[in-house]
Amino acid sequence: MGFSAEWLALRDPADRAARDVALLQRAATAAGPAPLVVDLGCGTGATWHALAPLLPEDTRWRLVDNDPALLDIARAVVGEAAECIVADLGDLDALPLEGATLITASALLDLMPEAWLSGLAQRLEAPFYAALSYDGRMEWTRPDPRDDAVTAAFNLHQRSDKGLGPALGPDAVDRAEALFAAQGFSVFRAESPWRLGPDMAELQHELTRGIAVAACETGMADAESWQRDRHEAADRSSCIVGHADFLAVPPVRPRETAHV
């Protein structure tokens, strides 16, 4: 489970443009006046880039990833504000959440199984902001008769085991809403689709290549020819890839009253 630094750099402009600004601001407010942000699956620091300008200058960051090479890049980007920890993201007990006023993640929920997300919802006492989870929708400006079948095959692959059990894939945010609401959290959701035009042809190339590989692994015979045609048309086509952002805010606990 994980992404290469090259892929993260390529998708970064699409991610930045896609994040819902209002929900991002709400997450920053939920972090409180003296934030300690724990970023799960931090990669090269995308969440920091998006959220840090909205937080106080003295905000502390605890960056967590299972890839030391990505953590090194994130450390160089964030600087002295960052505490960097290598951890198994799938092991809830290993996640360093102590003292956090906001827990964040980007492009992570759709890779995780429901048992992990359910356990996280039961454990957390701080707000949780998870952005850019794939929601199963893809639309192309130059429709191809194979599009729907490829998308269905890709979505099937997204629900396969990524090393921790069957992943939530396109169901991630729906399940997050239900699981956190069941724990008493107030939940908020916003759409954050990628909008890739001809100016992002290189990203379209890598995206369709990855989609085709995944679809082939489910047994779809036409996926490779679909990818070749999409590759050739990338400099004159556009696509929308559905994502969603999610925020869960815990209930306010009444303070205990001291009695003499």
Salt bridges, closest charged atoms under 4 A:
ASP12 OD2 - ARG16 NE 2.81
ASP15 OD2 - ARG11 NE 2.73
ASP72 OD1 - ARG75 NH1 2.86
GLU83 OE1 - ARG62 NE 3.06
GLU114 OE2 - ARG175 NH2 2.71
ASP135 OD2 - ARG137 NE 2.99
ASP144 OD2 - ARG146 NH2 2.70
ASP147 OD2 - ARG230 NH2 2.82
ASP171 OD2 - ARG159 NE 2.94
ASP174 OD1 - ARG189 NH1 2.51
GLU177 OE1 - ARG189 NH1 3.01
GLU191 OE1 - ARG137 NH2 3.53
GLU191 OE2 - ARG189 NE 3.65
GLU206 OE1 - ARG209 NE 3.29
GLU217 OE1 - HIS157 NE2 2.66
ASP229 OD2 - ARG146 NH2 2.57
ASP235 OD1 - ARG236 NH1 3.38
